Amino acid sequence: MRLITAMTLTLLVAGCVNGTQTSGDALCDGSREARTDHAAALADSADDRAVVTGARLIALIDAGCD
């Protein structure tokens, strides 16, 4: 019974693990245009909260992609 329980838990955990790691460069390159478009949209927005939170988000992503 312990073996079955151990195997079941092992298989459940193994199914949740992603073996492929994403390159940070690929993530940054792939999101560059979307970040630029989002920044442009925020510049046109009348909602101050969206501008502030969006600008902070873009700054954090840009800092991680430098």
SEKOL-776264 format. One record per residue (C-alpha): residue number from 1; residue in one letter; x, y, z. Coordinates in nm, 4 decimals, padded with zeros to 6 digits. Layout:
(NUM; A; (X; Y; Z)) ...
***
This chain:
(1; M; (00.0000; 00.0000; 00.0000)) (2; R; (00.2856; 00.2401; 00.0794)) (3; L; (00.4441; 00.1697; -00.2571)) (4; I; (00.1222; 00.2509; -00.4412)) (5; T; (00.0802; 00.5745; -00.2442)) (6; A; (00.4412; 00.6756; -00.3051)) (7; M; (00.4151; 00.6014; -00.6776)) (8; T; (00.0863; 00.7895; -00.7078)) (9; L; (00.2286; 01.0991; -00.5393)) (10; T; (00.5460; 01.0796; -00.7472)) (11; L; (00.3492; 01.0599; -01.0707)) (12; L; (00.1242; 01.3489; -00.9689)) (13; V; (00.4214; 01.5713; -00.8898)) (14; A; (00.6103; 01.4672; -01.2026)) (15; G; (00.3093; 01.5601; -01.4147)) (16; C; (00.3207; 01.9165; -01.2816)) (17; V; (00.6861; 01.9745; -01.3603)) (18; N; (00.7720; 02.1449; -01.6861)) (19; G; (01.0979; 02.0013; -01.8173)) (20; T; (01.1494; 02.2786; -02.0716)) (21; Q; (01.2883; 02.6002; -01.9341)) (22; T; (01.2124; 02.9241; -02.1121)) (23; S; (01.5017; 03.1457; -02.2026)) (24; G; (01.4799; 03.4916; -02.0532)) (25; D; (01.6075; 03.6331; -02.3810)) (26; A; (01.3317; 03.4605; -02.5748)) (27; L; (01.0732; 03.5913; -02.3306)) (28; C; (01.2080; 03.9446; -02.3554)) (29; D; (01.2372; 03.9326; -02.7349)) (30; G; (00.8917; 03.7830; -02.7723)) (31; S; (00.7241; 04.0424; -02.5526)) (32; R; (00.9109; 04.3515; -02.6759)) (33; E; (00.6468; 04.4573; -02.9298)) (34; A; (00.3604; 04.3875; -02.6881)) (35; R; (00.5300; 04.5964; -02.4189)) (36; T; (00.5800; 04.8815; -02.6645)) (37; D; (00.2159; 04.8632; -02.7757)) (38; H; (00.1002; 04.8562; -02.4128)) (39; A; (00.3117; 05.1595; -02.3292)) (40; A; (00.1611; 05.3467; -02.6244)) (41; A; (-00.1912; 05.2501; -02.5162)) (42; L; (-00.1215; 05.3679; -02.1622)) (43; A; (-00.0034; 05.7017; -02.2979)) (44; D; (-00.3465; 05.7491; -02.4606)) (45; S; (-00.5500; 05.6246; -02.1620)) (46; A; (-00.7471; 05.8657; -01.9475)) (47; D; (-00.7423; 05.6331; -01.6448)) (48; D; (-00.4612; 05.7431; -01.4116)) (49; R; (-00.4531; 05.4143; -01.2215)) (50; A; (-00.4021; 05.2126; -01.5411)) (51; V; (-00.1239; 05.4460; -01.6466)) (52; V; (00.0582; 05.4169; -01.3136)) (53; T; (00.0276; 05.0382; -01.2767)) (54; G; (00.1022; 04.9737; -01.6428)) (55; A; (00.4058; 05.1988; -01.6414)) (56; R; (00.5368; 05.0215; -01.3298)) (57; L; (00.4808; 04.6810; -01.4906)) (58; I; (00.6602; 04.7826; -01.8097)) (59; A; (00.9506; 04.9281; -01.6091)) (60; L; (00.9891; 04.6043; -01.4115)) (61; I; (00.9820; 04.3882; -01.7246)) (62; D; (01.2225; 04.6203; -01.9050)) (63; A; (01.4618; 04.6094; -01.6077)) (64; G; (01.4564; 04.2300; -01.6173)) (65; C; (01.5181; 04.2275; -01.9926)) (66; D; (01.8245; 04.4529; -01.9906)) 
***
